[in-house]
């Protein structure tokens, strides 16, 4: 969260190097709720007294409902990434707030006055809202959000009050939004820059396993969905002087091996040591910085926006 430490150092440096970007010409899509919609303090909540950067916190009157409703719709948001019977296409930046608000009621486009562009804007807004309604109510049979909802998540009954006052709800949902988007975006970017339409199916599966090795075991595309019990406690982007930086060598090597097939892969990142013991702290920091910067630049040039990064 903003009031805590923000992004891992290497990712923060990469984002600052590439940003700011020009306004995108096409709609911005996300596989899972955009993290920034959740990275705020409810007007009914409070900033943790232990937060090191309270001045960075953002207050949003809608976030408590976003968080509470996300717990309710989360199983469908995860399932639609893999179920071929559901619309698994990413939602746009304009559609996700409608999904998180949870007003799943189809409404006719109202008659309005104004310029032709104003009328088109109103029509488009209602079409977007009704499209979200058809997805969540029509496909998932999810009714309209109610403040009295009390879905169960990770063994906790999440009431409206708990979603507002318990930091664990926001932190864990925010972490999941980062992690799912990061994994899906890495998979999508690899497919975009390494075409595989002529590959035999077994090679496609092997490549998906190579992608999943970046965030864990090389188990394939199904591991895009993280688990709080195991993945939340494994931080793969530490660096010196943290004594645990050697635990991050293997995922970094998997990241480098994956991107080695991408166009423009830096020569400086080729030929890195294959055994962990040969890595020095300086070597690791340079490789991590160069790898995250190359990924960020490749993502921006391919999709026209900044990537969602792991935290």
C-alpha positions in Angstrom: 0.0 0.0 0.0 1.0 3.6 -0.6 1.4 4.3 3.1 3.8 1.4 3.5 6.9 0.6 1.3 5.4 0.7 -2.2 6.9 -1.3 -5.0 10.1 -3.5 -4.7 13.2 -1.4 -5.4 14.0 -2.8 -8.9 10.4 -2.4 -10.1 10.1 1.1 -8.6 13.3 2.2 -10.5 12.0 0.7 -13.8 8.6 2.4 -13.5 10.2 5.7 -12.7 12.6 5.4 -15.7 9.8 4.7 -18.2 7.0 7.0 -16.8 5.3 9.2 -17.6 3.6 7.9 -20.7 1.4 9.5 -23.3 -2.3 9.1 -22.9 -3.2 5.7 -24.4 -5.1 5.7 -27.7 -6.9 2.4 -26.9 -8.9 1.2 -23.9 -6.7 0.0 -21.0 -7.5 -3.6 -20.0 -6.8 -5.5 -16.8 -7.2 -9.2 -16.1 -8.1 -8.6 -12.5 -9.2 -5.4 -10.6 -6.6 -2.7 -11.1 -4.7 -2.4 -7.8 -4.9 1.4 -7.7 -8.7 1.1 -7.2 -8.0 -0.7 -3.9 -5.0 1.2 -2.7 -6.8 3.7 -0.7 -8.1 4.3 2.8 -11.9 4.4 3.4 -13.3 7.6 4.7 -14.8 5.4 7.5 -11.5 3.7 8.3 -8.1 4.9 9.6 -4.4 4.7 8.6 -2.4 2.1 10.6 -0.4 3.7 13.3 2.6 1.6 12.3 2.6 2.8 8.6 5.9 4.5 7.8 4.5 6.8 5.2 1.1 8.0 6.3 1.4 11.1 4.2 1.2 9.0 1.1 -2.2 7.4 1.9 -5.0 8.2 -0.4 -8.6 8.5 0.9 -11.5 7.2 -1.3 -15.1 7.2 -0.3 -15.8 4.2 -2.5 -13.0 1.9 -1.5 -14.8 0.2 1.4 -17.6 -0.9 -0.9 -15.0 -2.0 -3.5 -13.2 -4.1 -1.0 -16.3 -5.6 0.5 -17.9 -6.5 -2.8 -14.6 -7.8 -4.3 -14.6 -10.5 -1.6 -18.1 -11.5 -2.8 -17.3 -11.5 -6.6 -13.7 -12.8 -6.2 -14.5 -16.5 -6.9 -16.1 -15.5 -10.3 -13.2 -13.1 -11.1 -10.8 -15.9 -10.7 -12.8 -18.6 -12.4 -13.5 -16.6 -15.5 -9.7 -16.5 -16.2 -9.8 -20.2 -17.1 -13.4 -21.3 -17.7 -14.0 -21.4 -21.5 -17.7 -21.1 -20.9 -17.3 -17.6 -19.4 -16.2 -14.4 -20.9 -12.6 -14.4 -19.9 -11.5 -11.3 -21.7 -9.9 -8.6 -19.6 -12.2 -5.8 -18.4 -11.4 -2.2 -19.3 -10.3 0.4 -16.8 -13.8 1.9 -17.1 -15.6 -1.4 -16.5 -13.8 -2.5 -13.4 -15.2 0.2 -11.1 -18.7 -0.9 -12.2 -17.8 -4.5 -11.3 -16.4 -3.5 -7.9 -19.4 -1.2 -7.1 -21.7 -4.2 -7.7 -24.8 -2.5 -9.0 -25.7 -5.3 -11.3 -28.9 -3.9 -12.6 -29.6 -3.5 -16.4 -30.6 0.1 -17.0 -32.0 1.7 -20.3 -30.0 4.5 -21.7 -31.7 7.7 -20.5 -32.7 10.4 -22.9 -30.3 13.3 -22.5 -29.6 16.7 -23.9 -26.3 18.1 -25.0 -23.9 17.9 -27.9 -23.5 14.8 -30.0 -20.3 13.9 -28.2 -22.1 14.2 -24.8 -24.9 11.9 -26.0 -22.3 9.3 -27.2 -20.5 9.6 -23.9 -23.7 8.9 -21.9 -24.6 6.0 -24.2 -21.2 4.5 -23.9 -21.2 4.8 -20.1 -24.5 2.9 -19.8 -23.5 0.3 -22.3 -20.4 -0.4 -20.3 -22.4 -0.7 -17.0 -24.9 -2.9 -18.7 -22.2 -5.1 -20.1 -20.7 -5.6 -16.7 -24.2 -6.4 -15.4 -24.7 -9.1 -18.1 -21.3 -10.6 -17.2 -21.7 -10.7 -13.4 -25.5 -11.1 -13.1 -26.2 -12.9 -16.3 -23.3 -15.3 -16.4 -22.4 -15.6 -12.7 -25.9 -15.0 -11.2 -24.5 -12.5 -8.8 -27.2 -10.2 -7.5 -26.7 -6.5 -6.7 -24.4 -5.7 -3.8 -25.9 -5.2 -0.4 -24.1 -3.8 2.7 -25.4 -6.7 4.8 -23.5 -9.2 2.7 -21.1 -11.3 4.7 -19.1 -13.5 2.3 -16.5 -15.9 3.7 -12.9 -15.4 2.6 -9.8 -17.3 3.9 -11.8 -18.5 6.8 -13.1 -15.0 7.8 -16.6 -13.7 7.6 -16.1 -10.4 5.9 -18.8 -8.0 7.0 -19.0 -4.4 5.7 -17.5 -3.2 9.0 -14.6 -5.6 8.8 -13.8 -4.6 5.2 -13.5 -1.0 6.4 -11.6 -1.5 9.7 -9.4 -4.6 9.3 -6.2 -3.8 7.4 -5.7 -7.5 6.5 -8.6 -7.3 4.1 -7.2 -4.5 2.0 -3.6 -5.6 2.2 -4.4 -9.2 1.1 -6.9 -8.1 -1.7 -4.4 -5.5 -2.9 -1.6 -8.1 -2.9 -3.8 -10.5 -4.9 -4.7 -7.8 -7.4 -1.0 -7.1 -8.0 -0.1 -10.8 -8.2 -2.8 -12.0 -10.5 -2.5 -9.1 -12.9 1.4 -9.5 -12.9 1.2 -13.2 -13.7 -1.5 -12.8 -16.3 0.3 -9.9 -17.9 3.6 -11.8 -18.0 1.8 -14.7 -19.7 0.1 -12.4 -22.2 3.3 -10.5 -23.0 5.2 -13.7 -23.6 2.5 -14.8 -26.0 2.6 -11.5 -27.8 6.4 -11.3 -28.4 7.0 -15.1 -28.8 4.3 -16.3 -31.3 3.5 -19.9 -30.9 0.6 -20.6 -33.3 2.7 -23.1 -35.2 4.1 -24.8 -32.2 3.1 -28.4 -31.2 0.9 -28.4 -28.2 3.5 -30.0 -26.0 5.9 -27.1 -26.7 3.2 -24.7 -25.8 2.7 -26.4 -22.4 6.5 -26.4 -21.9 6.6 -22.7 -22.6 3.8 -22.0 -20.1 5.7 -24.0 -17.5 8.7 -21.7 -18.2 6.6 -18.7 -17.6 5.2 -20.0 -14.3 8.7 -20.7 -13.1 9.2 -17.0 -12.7 6.8 -16.9 -9.7 7.1 -20.4 -8.4 7.2 -24.0 -9.5 7.1 -24.6 -13.3 3.6 -25.9 -13.1 1.9 -24.2 -16.1 -0.8 -21.6 -16.6 -3.1 -22.8 -13.8 -0.6 -21.4 -11.2 -1.6 -17.9 -12.4 -4.0 -18.0 -9.4 -1.9 -17.4 -6.2 -2.8 -18.7 -2.8 -2.4 -16.5 0.3 -1.2 -19.4 2.5 1.9 -20.1 0.5 2.5 -17.3 -2.1 1.8 -14.4 0.2 4.8 -15.3 2.4 7.2 -15.8 -0.5 8.8 -12.5 -1.5 10.7 -13.1 -4.7 12.0 -9.5 -5.3 14.3 -8.9 -2.3 17.8 -7.6 -2.9 20.9 -6.8 -0.9 21.5 -5.8 1.8 18.6 -8.1 2.8 20.2 -11.3 3.8 17.5 -13.3 2.0 18.5 -12.0 -1.5 20.0 -15.4 -2.5 16.5 -16.9 -2.2 15.5 -14.6 -5.1 18.3 -15.8 -7.5 16.3 -18.8 -8.8 13.2 -16.8 -9.8 15.4 -14.1 -11.3 17.2 -16.7 -13.4 13.9 -18.1 -14.5 12.8 -14.6 -15.5 16.0 -14.1 -17.5 15.7 -17.5 -19.2 12.1 -16.6 -20.2 12.9 -13.2 -21.6 16.0 -14.5 -23.5 13.8 -15.3 -26.4 12.2 -11.8 -26.5 13.4 -9.3 -29.2 15.9 -6.9 -27.9 17.0 -8.9 -24.9 20.1 -7.2 -23.5 23.4 -9.0 -24.2 24.5 -7.9 -20.7 22.0 -10.4 -19.2 23.2 -13.4 -21.3 25.6 -15.8 -19.8 24.7 -15.2 -16.1 26.0 -17.8 -13.7 24.0 -21.1 -13.6 24.8 -21.9 -10.0 23.6 -19.7 -7.2 26.9 -19.7 -5.4 28.6 -17.8 -8.2 26.3 -14.8 -7.9 27.7 -11.7 -6.1 25.5 -9.0 -4.6 26.5 -6.4 -7.2 25.9 -8.8 -10.0 22.4 -9.7 -8.7 21.4 -6.0 -8.2 22.5 -5.1 -11.8 20.7 -8.1 -13.3 17.5 -7.5 -11.3 17.5 -3.8 -12.3 18.2 -4.5 -16.0 15.7 -7.4 -16.1 12.8 -5.3 -14.6 13.6 -2.4 -16.9 13.7 -4.5 -20.0 10.4 -6.1 -19.0 8.8 -2.8 -18.3 9.9 -1.2 -21.6 8.8 -4.3 -23.6 5.4 -4.2 -21.9 4.9 -0.5 -22.6 5.9 -0.8 -26.2 3.5 -3.8 -26.7 0.5 -2.7 -24.7 0.8 1.0 -24.4 0.6 1.3 -20.6 2.6 0.6 -17.5 2.5 -3.0 -16.2 1.2 -4.1 -12.9 4.2 -5.3 -10.9 4.5 -7.8 -8.0 4.7 -6.5 -4.5 
